[in-house]
Amino acid sequence: MPYQLVWLIFLLPLFSFIIIALFLRPFLNNRPKTGGYITIAALLGSLGLSVWALTEVMATGQPLPVPDINWVVIEGGLTIHLGLIMDSLTAVMLIVVLGVSLMVQIYSQGYMKGDPGYHRYYAFMSLFTASMLGLVLADNLLFVYVFWEMVGLCSYLLIGFWFHRPAAANAAKKAFIVTRIGDFGFLAAILLIFFNTGTLDIGELHSLAATGALAGATLTWAAIGIFAGAAGKSAQFPLHTWLPDAMEGPTPVSALIHAATMVAAGVFLVARTFPLFAHSTDALTTVAVVGGFTAIFAATMGLVMTDIKRVLAYSTISQLGYMMLGLGVGGVAIGIFHLFNHAFFKALLFLGAGSVNHATGTFDMRKMGGLRKFMPWTYATFLIASLSLAGIWPLAGFWSKDEILVSALQNQPVLFYLAMITVFMTAFYMFRVVFMTFGGKYRGGGGEAHGKPHESPPVMVMPMVVLAILAVVSGLWNVTGDFGAFMGHGHTQSFSEGFFGILTHSLPWISLILAGLGILLAYAVYSAKWLSAERIGSMFKPLYNLFLHKYWLDELYEKLFVGKVLVGGFFAGLQGFDSYGVDGAVNGIASGAMATGRAIRKAHSGQLQFYGLFIGIGIIVIIACLYLFG
């Protein structure tokens, strides 16, 4: 097939958005599912093309030569083009984005059934997916930034989808504002790079960094600026506070944001510009340290949350920290391999949480329990995803998690020990969810009005089964280091003798023992009741309160930055600035517009000879200009 078809990978979801939003809206009331069918069809087409592109890249071992499109051509040699990169990194990311998005859209047909905003939901989801695909495919930082901001806009629209709920509206605003802080750093990095190099082409920037033409403090600050943008989108400390609140959106939106789109964008950005980081030790160390700290920091809060989606949200932040740690200590292949595996089991966990909510009417785990017998399919798939996230052999999460641990031990021993503690905590909080939700006896859920718990319909169960299979097998891609070779980084597996290679290495056994201990402790506290959760909480009350209140960072940001800096800032403190500055400017513009309107209205007299006079004057002025300046 011609390589021009790669453009359709991005364009099909974009066309889906345009069709649903602009052309089919008057007809969708009579056929409510049409919007979903169009979105799913578009994603199927894009996924098919992405699989073809992946096989082509694997067969050739080189990026595909996708033709560029000249967007703006200006005399003097300035040409702004639209170009795509189709290399191994892009090919893997396309499978992640489209595979997860397709499963989420199919699942949403059951979850969003009957919602009055059904069509709007699928329009936004199509645009969200198209924006992420554009970000992944773009070959220069200018268009990466354009799609980066579109991803942020779509996340705002989808987090606040139920905008009539104050909590959802506030969460959407919080996500938009917090990520803008990181985006400012990304924009500053783009300007710094262009001022010093005259180009934003990603391939050229890689070459400039490799040859030393882009080096020193300029390279370091540019890389740190890029990482600031990535930290905002991927919820790294201290810009992580928006992600737990983003749970106010529909659960399928949470699955897409947490698995394959917005939060994955930051990790992808660092991977895409990795040669800049690779030639700056300070920048690379920053990525590793922030990632390692975020992993254990977020895990502590996941230990005490009672809302199932918030536990998963802090789990996402922690796993994103793992990915950044992997990039910082091991390179692109290791970080992206964990992103690849994580996308499937984290999407499955969120869809499982949505299935539980669909059956019980609540996300509060204290009101669940005993759902294993009512929801066997949801339980089985959720259990597989939890085991994979905990890093249990031979599921997908094991292979990528231990890659990161091996690299951390070799390059950053302190971060390695933090990561090992996080392994224990991850297994504990995930099986705390499993035992509180599916074990024991049912505790009433959302109340008698919601009825008896029941399994979700097949349209919701089927995507979870597909994702469960992927959560088992996706890690096998790198059993012998094949993934690392495909990404162009050689063999990445330190125990790559094969499927049973772990038998000859001690580190995987240590991590498995730690994960097993975490599961055992969760069983002892929340299933067997050998230990009392309340007693443990009272024994460590200061730590419990610290974790439960999320280190009081939300309050700090609200009072210090929002209350003091933004609201009570310099301009707001100037006497009369609001009255004479803001209001004066607005009123002045309005007065000027009205005066202009009055003048133009007088000129429209309806007398043809008056119009002819001004036409003649205009012709004389044009002739004079041509004579004098031509």
C-alpha positions as CSV (number, residue, x, y, z in Angstrom):
1,M,0.0,0.0,0.0
2,P,1.2,3.6,-0.6
3,Y,2.7,5.3,2.4
4,Q,0.4,8.3,1.9
5,L,-2.3,6.2,3.6
6,V,-0.5,6.8,6.9
7,W,-2.2,10.2,6.9
8,L,-5.6,8.4,7.2
9,I,-4.6,7.1,10.6
10,F,-5.0,10.6,12.0
11,L,-7.6,11.8,9.6
12,L,-10.3,9.1,10.1
13,P,-11.0,10.0,13.7
14,L,-10.9,13.7,12.8
15,F,-13.5,13.0,10.1
16,S,-15.5,11.1,12.6
17,F,-15.6,14.1,14.9
18,I,-16.6,16.5,12.1
19,I,-19.4,14.2,10.9
20,I,-20.9,13.6,14.3
21,A,-20.5,17.2,15.5
22,L,-21.5,19.1,12.3
23,F,-23.5,17.0,9.9
24,L,-25.4,14.2,11.8
25,R,-26.5,16.1,14.8
26,P,-30.1,16.8,13.5
27,F,-30.6,13.1,12.6
28,L,-29.0,11.5,15.7
29,N,-32.0,11.9,18.0
30,N,-33.9,9.2,16.0
31,R,-30.8,6.9,15.8
32,P,-28.9,7.4,19.1
33,K,-26.2,4.8,18.5
34,T,-25.1,6.2,15.2
35,G,-22.4,8.4,16.7
36,G,-20.9,5.5,18.5
37,Y,-20.9,3.3,15.3
38,I,-19.2,6.1,13.3
39,T,-16.5,6.5,16.0
40,I,-15.8,2.8,16.2
41,A,-15.7,2.4,12.5
42,A,-13.2,5.2,12.2
43,L,-11.0,3.7,14.9
44,L,-11.2,0.3,13.3
45,G,-9.9,1.7,10.1
46,S,-7.1,3.6,11.8
47,L,-6.1,0.6,13.8
48,G,-5.9,-1.6,10.7
49,L,-3.7,1.0,9.0
50,S,-1.5,1.2,12.2
51,V,-1.1,-2.6,12.2
52,W,0.0,-2.4,8.6
53,A,2.4,0.4,9.3
54,L,3.9,-1.6,12.3
55,T,4.5,-4.6,10.1
56,E,6.1,-2.4,7.5
57,V,8.5,-0.8,10.0
58,M,9.3,-4.2,11.5
59,A,10.0,-5.6,8.0
60,T,12.2,-2.7,6.7
61,G,13.8,-1.8,10.0
62,Q,13.6,1.9,9.0
63,P,11.1,4.7,9.3
64,L,8.5,4.8,6.5
65,P,9.0,7.6,4.0
66,V,5.7,9.4,4.4
67,P,5.3,12.3,2.0
68,D,5.0,15.8,3.6
69,I,2.3,18.3,2.8
70,N,3.4,22.0,2.2
71,W,1.1,24.0,4.4
72,V,2.4,27.6,3.8
73,V,4.9,28.6,1.2
74,I,6.3,32.2,1.5
75,E,8.5,33.9,-1.0
76,G,12.1,34.1,0.2
77,G,12.4,30.4,0.9
78,L,10.2,30.0,4.1
79,T,8.1,26.9,3.9
80,I,6.0,25.5,6.7
81,H,5.2,21.8,6.1
82,L,3.0,19.2,7.7
83,G,5.1,16.1,8.1
84,L,4.7,12.7,9.8
85,I,7.1,10.4,11.5
86,M,6.4,6.7,11.1
87,D,9.2,5.0,13.0
88,S,9.3,2.2,15.7
89,L,8.3,4.6,18.5
90,T,5.3,6.0,16.6
91,A,4.2,2.5,15.4
92,V,4.1,1.2,19.0
93,M,2.3,4.3,20.3
94,L,-0.3,4.1,17.5
95,I,-1.2,0.5,18.6
96,V,-1.5,1.6,22.2
97,V,-3.6,4.6,21.5
98,L,-5.9,3.0,19.0
99,G,-6.2,-0.4,20.6
100,V,-7.2,1.0,24.0
101,S,-9.4,3.7,22.5
102,L,-11.3,1.1,20.4
103,M,-12.0,-1.0,23.4
104,V,-13.1,2.0,25.4
105,Q,-15.5,3.2,22.7
106,I,-17.1,-0.3,22.4
107,Y,-17.4,-0.4,26.2
108,S,-18.9,3.1,26.2
109,Q,-21.9,1.9,24.2
110,G,-23.1,0.1,27.2
111,Y,-21.8,2.5,29.9
112,M,-23.2,5.7,28.3
113,K,-26.4,4.2,27.1
114,G,-29.3,6.6,27.8
115,D,-27.1,9.6,28.6
116,P,-28.5,12.8,27.1
117,G,-25.0,13.8,26.0
118,Y,-24.3,10.5,24.2
119,H,-23.6,12.1,20.8
120,R,-21.5,14.9,22.3
121,Y,-19.5,12.3,24.2
122,Y,-18.6,10.4,21.0
123,A,-17.7,13.6,19.1
124,F,-15.3,14.6,21.9
125,M,-13.8,11.1,22.1
126,S,-13.2,11.1,18.3
127,L,-11.4,14.5,18.6
128,F,-9.5,13.3,21.7
129,T,-8.2,10.3,19.9
130,A,-7.4,12.3,16.7
131,S,-5.4,14.9,18.8
132,M,-3.3,12.2,20.5
133,L,-2.6,10.5,17.1
134,G,-1.5,13.9,15.7
135,L,0.8,14.4,18.6
136,V,2.3,10.9,18.1
137,L,2.7,11.4,14.3
138,A,4.0,15.0,14.1
139,D,7.6,15.4,12.9
140,N,8.3,18.9,14.4
141,L,7.8,20.5,17.8
142,L,5.5,23.2,16.5
143,F,2.8,20.7,15.5
144,V,3.6,18.5,18.5
145,Y,2.7,21.6,20.6
146,V,-0.5,22.3,18.6
147,F,-1.8,18.7,19.2
148,W,-0.5,18.8,22.7
149,E,-2.8,21.7,23.5
150,M,-5.7,20.0,21.6
151,V,-5.2,17.0,23.9
152,G,-5.4,19.3,26.9
153,L,-8.6,21.0,25.5
154,C,-10.3,17.6,24.9
155,S,-9.4,16.4,28.4
156,Y,-11.0,19.6,29.8
157,L,-14.2,18.9,27.8
158,L,-14.4,15.2,28.8
159,I,-13.4,15.6,32.5
160,G,-16.2,18.3,32.7
161,F,-18.5,16.2,30.5
162,W,-21.2,16.3,33.2
163,F,-20.7,20.1,33.6
164,H,-23.9,20.5,35.6
165,R,-22.1,18.8,38.5
166,P,-19.9,21.4,40.3
167,A,-17.3,18.8,41.1
168,A,-16.9,17.9,37.5
169,A,-16.7,21.5,36.3
170,N,-14.1,22.3,39.0
171,A,-12.1,19.2,38.2
172,A,-12.0,20.2,34.5
173,K,-10.8,23.7,35.3
174,K,-8.2,22.3,37.7
175,A,-6.8,19.9,35.1
176,F,-6.7,22.7,32.5
177,I,-4.9,25.2,34.7
178,V,-2.4,22.8,36.4
179,T,-1.3,21.4,33.1
180,R,-0.9,24.9,31.6
181,I,1.9,25.4,34.1
182,G,3.9,22.6,32.6
183,D,2.9,23.7,29.1
184,F,4.5,27.1,29.7
185,G,7.8,25.3,30.3
186,F,7.3,23.3,27.0
187,L,6.6,26.5,25.1
188,A,9.6,28.2,26.6
189,A,11.8,25.2,25.5
190,I,10.4,25.4,21.9
191,L,11.2,29.2,21.7
192,L,14.7,28.6,23.2
193,I,15.4,25.8,20.7
194,F,14.2,27.8,17.7
195,F,16.1,30.9,18.7
196,N,19.3,28.9,19.0
197,T,19.0,26.4,16.1
198,G,16.5,28.0,13.6
199,T,14.6,24.7,13.3
200,L,11.9,22.7,15.2
201,D,12.2,19.5,13.0
202,I,12.6,16.7,15.5
203,G,15.1,14.7,13.2
204,E,17.3,17.7,12.8
205,L,17.3,18.4,16.5
206,H,18.4,14.9,17.2
207,S,21.3,15.4,14.8
208,L,22.3,18.7,16.3
209,A,22.3,17.2,19.8
210,A,24.4,14.2,18.5
211,T,27.0,16.4,16.8
212,G,27.2,18.9,19.7
213,A,25.8,21.8,17.7
214,L,23.1,22.0,20.4
215,A,24.8,21.5,23.7
216,G,25.7,23.0,27.1
217,A,23.3,25.1,29.1
218,T,21.0,25.7,26.1
219,L,20.5,21.9,25.7
220,T,20.0,21.3,29.4
221,W,17.4,24.1,29.8
222,A,15.6,23.1,26.6
223,A,15.4,19.5,27.8
224,I,14.2,20.5,31.3
225,G,11.5,22.8,29.7
226,I,10.3,19.8,27.6
227,F,10.2,17.7,30.8
228,A,8.2,20.4,32.6
229,G,5.5,20.0,29.9
230,A,5.7,16.2,30.2
231,A,5.5,16.4,34.0
232,G,2.2,18.4,33.7
233,K,0.5,16.0,31.3
234,S,1.9,12.9,32.9
235,A,1.1,14.1,36.5
236,Q,4.5,14.1,37.9
237,F,5.3,15.7,41.2
238,P,4.5,18.6,41.9
239,L,2.0,18.9,39.0
240,H,0.1,15.7,39.9
241,T,-2.8,17.1,41.8
242,W,-5.2,17.4,38.8
243,L,-5.3,13.7,38.0
244,P,-7.2,12.3,41.0
245,D,-9.8,15.0,40.6
246,A,-10.2,14.1,36.9
247,M,-12.1,11.0,38.1
248,E,-15.2,13.2,38.0
249,G,-15.5,12.5,34.2
250,P,-17.2,9.3,32.9
251,T,-15.3,6.2,33.7
252,P,-14.4,5.3,30.1
253,V,-12.9,8.8,29.8
254,S,-10.8,8.0,32.9
255,A,-9.7,4.8,31.2
256,L,-8.6,6.6,28.0
257,I,-6.9,9.4,29.9
258,H,-5.0,7.1,32.3
259,A,-4.0,4.4,29.8
260,A,-3.4,5.8,26.3
261,T,-3.9,9.5,25.7
262,M,-3.2,12.4,28.0
263,V,-0.9,11.0,30.6
264,A,0.9,8.9,28.0
265,A,1.6,12.1,26.1
266,G,4.2,13.3,28.6
267,V,6.1,10.0,28.6
268,F,6.0,9.9,24.8
269,L,7.3,13.5,24.6
270,V,10.4,12.6,26.6
271,A,10.9,9.5,24.5
272,R,10.5,11.4,21.2
273,T,13.1,14.0,22.2
274,F,15.2,11.6,24.1
275,P,18.5,12.4,22.2
276,L,18.3,15.9,23.8
277,F,18.1,14.3,27.3
278,A,20.8,11.7,26.5
279,H,23.3,14.4,25.8
280,S,22.5,16.3,29.1
281,T,23.4,14.4,32.2
282,D,21.6,16.9,34.4
283,A,18.4,16.7,32.4
284,L,18.4,12.9,32.4
285,T,19.0,12.8,36.1
286,T,16.1,15.2,36.7
287,V,13.8,12.9,34.8
288,A,15.0,9.8,36.8
289,V,14.8,11.5,40.2
290,V,11.4,13.1,39.7
291,G,10.0,9.8,38.3
292,G,11.4,7.7,41.1
293,F,10.1,10.1,43.8
294,T,6.7,10.4,42.1
295,A,6.4,6.5,42.0
296,I,6.7,6.1,45.8
297,F,5.0,9.4,46.7
298,A,1.8,8.5,44.8
299,A,1.8,5.0,46.0
300,T,1.6,6.2,49.6
301,M,-1.7,7.9,48.9
302,G,-3.1,4.9,47.1
303,L,-2.8,3.0,50.3
304,V,-5.6,4.8,52.1
305,M,-8.2,5.9,49.5
306,T,-11.6,4.4,49.7
307,D,-12.9,5.5,46.2
308,I,-11.9,2.7,43.8
309,K,-11.2,5.2,40.9
310,R,-9.0,7.4,43.1
311,V,-6.9,4.4,44.1
312,L,-6.4,3.7,40.4
313,A,-5.6,7.3,39.8
314,Y,-2.8,7.3,42.3
315,S,-1.7,4.0,40.9
316,T,-1.5,5.7,37.5
317,I,0.6,8.5,38.9
318,S,2.9,6.0,40.5
319,Q,3.3,3.9,37.3
320,L,4.0,7.0,35.3
321,G,6.7,7.7,37.7
322,Y,8.1,4.2,37.0
323,M,8.0,5.1,33.2
324,M,9.9,8.3,33.8
325,L,12.4,6.4,36.0
326,G,12.8,3.9,33.2
327,L,13.5,6.6,30.7
328,G,16.0,8.3,33.0
329,V,18.0,5.2,33.9
330,G,17.5,2.9,30.9
331,G,16.4,4.8,27.8
332,V,13.5,4.8,25.4
333,A,12.9,1.1,25.0
334,I,12.5,0.4,28.8
335,G,10.2,3.4,29.5
336,I,8.0,2.8,26.4
337,F,7.8,-0.9,27.1
338,H,6.3,-0.2,30.5
339,L,3.9,2.3,28.9
340,F,2.9,-0.3,26.3
341,N,2.1,-3.0,28.9
342,H,0.6,-0.5,31.4
343,A,-1.9,0.8,28.9
344,F,-3.7,-2.5,28.7
345,F,-4.0,-3.5,32.3
346,K,-4.7,0.1,33.5
347,A,-7.5,0.5,30.9
348,L,-8.9,-2.8,32.1
349,L,-8.8,-1.7,35.7
350,F,-10.8,1.4,35.0
351,L,-13.3,-0.4,32.8
352,G,-13.6,-2.9,35.7
353,A,-14.3,-0.1,38.1
354,G,-16.9,1.3,35.7
355,S,-18.5,-2.2,35.5
356,V,-18.7,-2.3,39.3
357,N,-20.2,1.1,39.5
358,H,-22.7,0.0,36.8
359,A,-23.8,-2.8,39.0
360,T,-23.7,-1.2,42.4
361,G,-24.2,2.6,41.8
362,T,-21.2,3.6,43.9
363,F,-17.4,3.9,43.7
364,D,-17.0,3.6,47.5
365,M,-15.3,0.3,48.2
366,R,-16.7,0.3,51.8
367,K,-20.1,-0.2,50.3
368,M,-19.1,-3.1,48.0
369,G,-17.9,-6.5,48.9
370,G,-19.0,-10.0,47.7
371,L,-19.2,-9.0,44.1
372,R,-17.2,-12.0,42.9
373,K,-20.3,-14.2,42.8
374,F,-22.5,-11.6,41.2
375,M,-19.9,-10.4,38.6
376,P,-17.6,-13.4,37.7
377,W,-16.3,-11.9,34.4
378,T,-15.6,-8.5,35.9
379,Y,-13.9,-10.2,38.9
380,A,-11.7,-12.5,36.7
381,T,-10.5,-9.7,34.4
382,F,-10.0,-7.2,37.3
383,L,-7.9,-9.9,39.1
384,I,-5.7,-10.5,36.0
385,A,-5.1,-6.7,35.7
386,S,-4.3,-6.4,39.4
387,L,-1.8,-9.3,39.2
388,S,-0.2,-7.7,36.1
389,L,0.1,-4.3,37.8
390,A,1.6,-5.9,40.8
391,G,4.3,-7.4,38.6
392,I,3.5,-11.1,39.0
393,W,5.3,-13.5,36.7
394,P,4.5,-14.2,33.8
395,L,2.0,-11.4,33.2
396,A,2.8,-8.4,31.2
397,G,3.6,-6.0,34.1
398,F,6.4,-8.3,35.4
399,W,8.5,-8.0,32.3
400,S,8.5,-4.2,32.0
401,K,8.7,-3.5,35.8
402,D,11.7,-5.6,36.3
403,E,13.5,-4.0,33.3
404,I,13.2,-0.7,35.1
405,L,14.4,-2.2,38.4
406,V,17.5,-3.7,36.7
407,S,18.4,-0.4,35.1
408,A,17.8,1.5,38.3
409,L,20.1,-0.8,40.2
410,Q,22.8,-0.3,37.7
411,N,22.6,3.5,37.3
412,Q,20.7,5.0,40.3
413,P,20.9,2.7,43.4
414,V,19.0,5.1,45.7
415,L,16.1,5.2,43.2
416,F,16.3,1.4,42.9
417,Y,15.5,1.0,46.6
418,L,12.6,3.5,46.4
419,A,11.3,1.5,43.4
420,M,11.5,-1.8,45.4
421,I,9.5,-0.3,48.2
422,T,6.9,0.9,45.7
423,V,6.7,-2.7,44.4
424,F,5.4,-3.8,47.9
425,M,3.1,-0.9,48.2
426,T,1.6,-1.4,44.7
427,A,0.8,-5.0,45.4
428,F,-0.8,-4.1,48.7
429,Y,-3.1,-1.3,47.6
430,M,-4.2,-3.2,44.5
431,F,-5.2,-6.3,46.4
432,R,-6.8,-4.1,49.1
433,V,-9.1,-3.1,46.2
434,V,-9.7,-6.7,45.1
435,F,-10.5,-7.9,48.6
436,M,-12.7,-4.9,49.6
437,T,-14.6,-5.0,46.3
438,F,-15.0,-8.6,45.4
439,G,-14.4,-10.5,48.7
440,G,-16.5,-10.9,51.8
441,K,-20.2,-10.1,51.8
442,Y,-22.1,-7.4,49.8
443,R,-22.5,-4.3,51.9
444,G,-25.4,-2.6,50.1
445,G,-23.7,-0.6,47.3
446,G,-25.6,2.6,46.3
447,G,-28.7,1.5,48.3
448,E,-31.8,-0.5,47.7
449,A,-33.0,1.8,44.9
450,H,-30.1,0.4,42.7
451,G,-31.2,-3.2,43.1
452,K,-29.2,-6.4,43.3
453,P,-25.7,-6.4,41.8
454,H,-25.5,-8.0,38.3
455,E,-22.9,-8.6,35.6
456,S,-22.5,-5.9,33.0
457,P,-23.9,-6.5,29.5
458,P,-21.7,-8.2,26.8
459,V,-20.9,-5.0,25.1
460,M,-19.0,-4.0,28.3
461,V,-17.6,-7.4,29.2
462,M,-16.1,-8.2,25.8
463,P,-13.6,-5.3,25.7
464,M,-12.5,-6.2,29.2
465,V,-11.9,-9.8,28.1
466,V,-9.8,-8.6,25.2
467,L,-7.8,-6.3,27.4
468,A,-7.3,-9.1,30.0
469,I,-5.7,-11.2,27.2
470,L,-3.4,-8.4,26.3
471,A,-2.5,-7.8,30.0
472,V,-1.3,-11.4,30.0
473,V,0.6,-11.7,26.7
474,S,1.9,-8.2,25.8
475,G,5.0,-8.5,27.9
476,L,6.1,-11.5,26.0
477,W,7.2,-9.2,23.1
478,N,10.5,-8.6,25.1
479,V,11.1,-12.1,26.6
480,T,14.3,-12.3,24.5
481,G,14.9,-8.6,24.1
482,D,13.0,-8.3,20.8
483,F,11.2,-5.1,21.8
484,G,14.5,-3.3,22.6
485,A,15.9,-4.4,19.3
486,F,12.9,-3.1,17.5
487,M,13.1,0.2,19.2
488,G,16.7,0.5,18.1
489,H,18.3,0.1,21.5
490,G,19.6,-3.4,21.4
491,H,18.6,-6.1,23.8
492,T,17.1,-4.6,26.9
493,Q,16.4,-7.7,28.9
494,S,19.0,-8.4,31.6
495,F,17.6,-11.9,32.1
496,S,16.7,-12.6,28.5
497,E,17.6,-16.2,28.3
498,G,13.9,-16.9,27.6
499,F,10.6,-17.4,29.3
500,F,12.2,-19.1,32.3
501,G,15.3,-16.8,32.4
502,I,14.3,-15.5,35.8
503,L,15.4,-18.8,37.3
504,T,19.0,-17.7,37.0
505,H,18.7,-14.2,38.4
506,S,18.0,-13.1,42.0
507,L,16.5,-9.6,41.4
508,P,13.2,-10.9,39.8
509,W,12.8,-13.2,42.7
510,I,13.3,-10.4,45.2
511,S,10.7,-8.2,43.5
512,L,8.3,-11.2,43.3
513,I,8.7,-11.9,47.0
514,L,8.0,-8.2,47.9
515,A,4.9,-8.2,45.7
516,G,3.8,-11.5,47.3
517,L,4.2,-10.0,50.8
518,G,2.1,-7.0,49.7
519,I,-0.7,-9.3,48.6
520,L,-0.4,-11.4,51.7
521,L,-0.6,-8.3,54.0
522,A,-3.7,-7.2,52.0
523,Y,-5.3,-10.6,52.5
524,A,-4.4,-10.6,56.2
525,V,-6.1,-7.2,56.8
526,Y,-9.0,-7.1,54.4
527,S,-10.0,-10.8,53.8
528,A,-8.8,-13.1,56.6
529,K,-9.1,-10.2,59.1
530,W,-6.0,-11.4,61.0
531,L,-5.1,-7.8,61.4
532,S,-7.4,-4.8,62.0
533,A,-7.3,-2.0,59.5
534,E,-8.6,0.4,62.1
535,R,-6.0,-0.6,64.6
536,I,-3.2,-0.2,62.1
537,G,-4.6,3.2,61.1
538,S,-4.6,4.4,64.7
539,M,-1.1,3.1,65.3
540,F,0.2,5.1,62.4
541,K,-2.3,7.9,62.7
542,P,0.0,10.8,61.7
543,L,1.1,9.0,58.5
544,Y,-2.5,7.9,57.8
545,N,-3.7,11.5,58.0
546,L,-0.8,12.7,55.9
547,F,-1.6,10.2,53.2
548,L,-5.4,10.7,53.5
549,H,-5.1,14.4,53.1
550,K,-2.7,14.0,50.2
551,Y,0.1,15.8,52.0
552,W,-2.2,18.9,52.1
553,L,-0.8,19.9,48.7
554,D,-4.3,20.8,47.4
555,E,-4.8,23.2,50.3
556,L,-1.4,24.6,49.9
557,Y,-1.9,25.3,46.2
558,E,-5.4,26.7,46.7
559,K,-4.4,29.1,49.5
560,L,-0.9,30.1,48.4
561,F,-0.9,30.1,44.6
562,V,-4.6,30.6,43.8
563,G,-5.5,32.8,46.8
564,K,-2.4,34.8,47.2
565,V,-0.6,34.8,43.8
566,L,-3.4,34.7,41.2
567,V,-6.3,36.4,43.0
568,G,-4.3,38.7,45.3
569,G,-1.5,39.2,42.8
570,F,0.3,42.3,41.7
571,F,-2.3,43.6,39.2
572,A,-5.2,42.8,41.4
573,G,-3.5,44.8,44.1
574,L,-3.0,48.0,42.2
575,Q,-5.6,50.6,43.2
576,G,-8.1,51.1,40.5
577,F,-6.6,48.6,38.1
578,D,-9.8,46.7,37.7
579,S,-12.0,49.8,37.4
580,Y,-9.8,52.0,35.3
581,G,-7.7,49.4,33.6
582,V,-9.8,46.3,32.8
583,D,-13.2,48.1,32.7
584,G,-11.8,51.1,31.0
585,A,-10.3,49.1,28.2
586,V,-13.5,47.1,27.6
587,N,-15.7,50.3,27.7
588,G,-13.2,52.1,25.4
589,I,-13.3,49.4,22.8
590,A,-17.1,49.3,22.9
591,S,-17.3,53.1,22.6
592,G,-14.9,53.1,19.6
593,A,-16.8,50.3,17.9
594,M,-20.1,52.3,18.3
595,A,-18.6,55.5,17.0
596,T,-17.2,53.6,14.0
597,G,-20.6,52.1,13.3
598,R,-22.2,55.5,13.4
599,A,-19.7,56.9,10.9
600,I,-20.1,53.9,8.6
601,R,-23.9,54.2,8.8
602,K,-23.8,57.8,7.7
603,A,-21.8,56.8,4.6
604,H,-24.5,54.3,3.6
605,S,-26.9,57.0,2.2
606,G,-28.3,55.0,-0.6
607,Q,-27.3,57.6,-3.2
608,L,-25.5,56.1,-6.2
609,Q,-23.6,59.2,-7.1
610,F,-22.2,59.3,-3.5
611,Y,-20.9,55.7,-3.9
612,G,-19.5,56.5,-7.3
613,L,-17.5,59.4,-5.9
614,F,-15.8,57.1,-3.3
615,I,-15.1,54.5,-5.9
616,G,-13.4,57.1,-8.1
617,I,-11.3,58.3,-5.2
618,G,-10.3,54.8,-4.4
619,I,-9.1,54.2,-8.0
620,I,-7.1,57.4,-8.0
621,V,-5.4,56.4,-4.7
622,I,-4.5,52.9,-6.1
623,I,-3.1,54.5,-9.3
624,A,-1.1,57.0,-7.3
625,C,0.4,54.2,-5.1
626,L,1.4,52.1,-8.1
627,Y,3.0,55.1,-9.7
628,L,4.9,56.2,-6.6
629,F,5.9,52.8,-5.2
630,G,5.6,50.4,-8.1
